[in-house]
């Protein structure tokens, strides 16, 4: 019988890489919009998407790093993975109301 855990783990890694590619794409598009028409709103939006991309990249790295990490290291990696998302979504929020 085929064990599903490695297959599902690989599928999850693939989906996370797709999300990372999409986040980089939207970051690039927002940067191009900012370069075309510089404004404070577009600058905050670009920076927000950049931080979200960093959070997604951290998520991919954490998935790799959690395999052999101890409990404290896992908690530290999860926290460092979350901080860019907080900053990124905060900057997007600011870009909407500036």
C-alpha positions in Angstrom: 0.0 0.0 0.0 1.2 3.5 -0.9 1.8 5.8 2.0 0.1 9.2 1.5 2.2 11.4 3.8 5.2 11.8 1.4 2.9 12.4 -1.5 0.8 15.0 0.4 4.0 16.7 1.7 5.3 17.0 -1.8 2.0 18.4 -3.0 2.0 20.9 -0.2 5.5 22.0 -1.1 4.4 22.4 -4.8 1.4 24.5 -3.8 3.6 26.7 -1.6 6.0 27.2 -4.5 3.0 28.2 -6.7 1.9 30.7 -4.0 5.4 32.1 -3.8 5.5 32.5 -7.6 2.1 34.3 -7.6 3.2 36.6 -4.7 6.4 37.5 -6.6 4.3 38.2 -9.7 2.0 40.6 -7.9 5.0 42.2 -6.3 6.5 42.8 -9.7 3.3 44.2 -11.1 2.9 46.6 -8.1 6.5 47.7 -8.5 6.0 48.4 -12.2 2.8 50.4 -11.4 4.8 52.4 -8.8 7.6 53.1 -11.3 5.1 54.2 -14.0 3.2 56.5 -11.6 5.1 57.2 -8.4 2.7 57.8 -5.5 2.8 57.2 -1.8 -0.1 54.7 -2.1 1.5 52.6 -4.8 4.8 52.7 -2.8 3.1 51.3 0.3 1.2 48.7 -1.8 4.5 47.6 -3.4 6.2 47.3 -0.1 3.3 45.4 1.4 3.3 42.9 -1.4 7.1 42.6 -1.0 6.7 41.7 2.7 4.0 39.3 1.9 6.3 37.6 -0.6 9.0 37.4 2.1 6.4 35.8 4.4 5.6 33.2 1.7 9.3 32.6 1.1 9.7 32.1 4.9 6.9 29.7 4.8 8.6 27.6 2.2 11.9 27.7 4.1 10.2 26.9 7.4 8.6 23.8 5.8 12.1 22.6 5.0 13.7 23.6 8.3 11.0 22.1 10.5 12.0 18.5 9.6 14.9 18.3 12.0 14.3 21.3 14.3 13.7 21.1 18.0 10.5 22.5 19.7 12.0 25.9 20.5 13.5 26.2 17.0 10.1 25.4 15.5 8.4 28.1 17.5 11.1 30.6 16.5 10.7 29.7 12.8 6.9 30.0 13.0 7.2 33.5 14.6 9.7 34.7 12.0 7.5 33.4 9.3 4.5 35.4 10.6 6.1 38.8 11.1 6.5 39.6 7.3 2.8 38.9 6.8 1.9 41.3 9.6 4.0 44.0 8.2 2.9 43.3 4.6 -0.8 43.4 5.3 -0.4 46.5 7.5 1.3 48.3 4.6 -1.5 47.2 2.2 -4.0 48.6 4.8 -2.1 51.9 4.9 -1.9 52.0 1.1 -5.7 51.9 1.0 -6.2 54.8 3.4 -3.4 57.1 2.5 
